[in-house]
């Protein structure tokens, strides 16, 4: 399941990057990534059990995207850019969505 999510993310990200590339500002690219690619990455994963390596792999995708976008390999710079643009890592989003999913499921079962 996880490899399907990564493939969908890469397909959407490459499509965005291929069409607007360096024409658009970083803010625009990141907003498009957040609105189009992250949902593709996270679709269905809140209901699936993921290992720590699966979650790390999903975070790695986002980190590499920021490295490419800002032309850096320094993780401190990447983290600062992610904080500045409010681009949460998939590990944070999955934990949040899973908690919400389980709360709704618990309500339904009681």
C-alpha positions as CSV (number, residue, x, y, z in Angstrom):
1,X,0.0,0.0,0.0
2,X,2.8,2.4,0.9
3,X,4.6,2.0,-2.5
4,X,1.3,2.9,-4.2
5,X,1.0,6.1,-2.1
6,X,4.6,7.0,-3.0
7,X,4.0,6.4,-6.7
8,X,0.9,8.6,-6.6
9,X,2.8,11.4,-4.8
10,X,5.8,11.3,-7.3
11,X,3.4,11.3,-10.2
12,X,1.6,14.4,-8.9
13,X,4.8,16.2,-7.8
14,X,6.5,15.5,-11.1
15,X,3.5,16.7,-13.0
16,X,3.4,20.0,-11.1
17,X,7.2,20.4,-11.2
18,X,7.3,19.6,-14.9
19,X,4.6,22.1,-15.8
20,X,5.7,25.1,-13.7
21,X,9.2,24.2,-12.7
22,X,11.2,27.2,-11.9
23,X,8.6,29.6,-13.3
24,X,6.5,29.8,-10.2
25,X,7.8,30.9,-6.8
26,X,8.6,28.3,-4.0
27,X,5.4,29.4,-2.2
28,X,3.3,28.5,-5.1
29,X,5.0,25.1,-5.7
30,X,4.7,24.2,-2.0
31,X,1.0,25.2,-1.9
32,X,0.3,23.0,-4.9
33,X,2.3,20.2,-3.3
34,X,0.3,20.5,-0.1
35,X,-3.0,20.6,-1.9
36,X,-2.5,18.0,-4.6
37,X,0.4,15.7,-3.7
38,X,0.1,15.2,0.1
39,X,-3.5,14.0,-0.2
40,X,-2.4,11.5,-2.8
41,X,0.4,10.4,-0.5
42,X,-1.8,10.0,2.5
43,X,-4.9,8.6,0.9
44,X,-6.0,5.4,2.7
45,X,-3.0,5.3,5.0
46,X,-4.8,6.4,8.1
47,X,-6.6,3.1,8.2
48,X,-3.5,1.0,7.5
49,X,-0.9,-0.1,10.0
50,X,2.4,1.3,9.1
51,X,5.8,0.4,10.4
52,X,8.3,3.0,11.5
53,X,10.4,2.4,8.4
54,X,7.2,3.0,6.3
55,X,6.6,6.3,8.0
56,X,10.3,7.3,7.8
57,X,10.1,6.5,4.1
58,X,7.2,8.9,3.6
59,X,9.0,11.6,5.6
60,X,12.0,11.1,3.4
61,X,10.0,11.9,0.3
62,X,8.9,15.2,1.7
63,X,12.5,16.0,2.8
64,X,13.9,15.2,-0.6
65,X,11.3,17.4,-2.3
66,X,12.4,20.4,-0.1
67,X,16.0,19.6,-0.8
68,X,15.3,19.7,-4.6
69,X,13.2,22.8,-4.4
70,X,15.6,24.8,-2.3
71,X,18.8,23.2,-3.8
72,X,20.3,22.2,-0.4
73,X,21.3,19.0,1.3
74,X,21.4,20.6,4.8
75,X,18.6,19.1,6.9
76,X,18.6,22.1,9.2
77,X,17.7,24.3,6.2
78,X,15.1,21.8,5.1
79,X,13.5,21.8,8.5
80,X,13.4,25.6,8.7
81,X,11.8,25.8,5.3
82,X,9.2,23.2,6.2
83,X,8.4,25.2,9.4
84,X,8.3,28.5,7.5
85,X,5.9,27.2,4.9
86,X,3.9,25.1,7.4
87,X,4.6,22.0,5.5
88,X,4.0,19.2,8.0
89,X,5.8,15.9,7.5
90,X,3.6,12.9,6.6
91,X,4.5,11.2,10.0
92,X,2.7,14.1,11.8
93,X,-0.2,14.2,9.4
94,X,-0.7,10.4,9.5
95,X,-0.7,10.4,13.3
96,X,-3.2,13.2,13.4
97,X,-5.5,11.6,10.8
98,X,-5.2,8.1,12.4
99,X,-6.2,9.6,15.8
100,X,-9.2,11.3,14.2
101,X,-10.1,8.1,12.3
102,X,-10.0,5.9,15.4
103,X,-12.0,8.4,17.4
104,X,-14.8,8.3,14.8
105,X,-14.6,4.5,14.7
106,X,-14.9,4.3,18.4
107,X,-18.0,6.6,18.3
108,X,-19.6,4.3,15.7
109,X,-18.9,1.2,17.7
110,X,-20.3,2.5,21.0
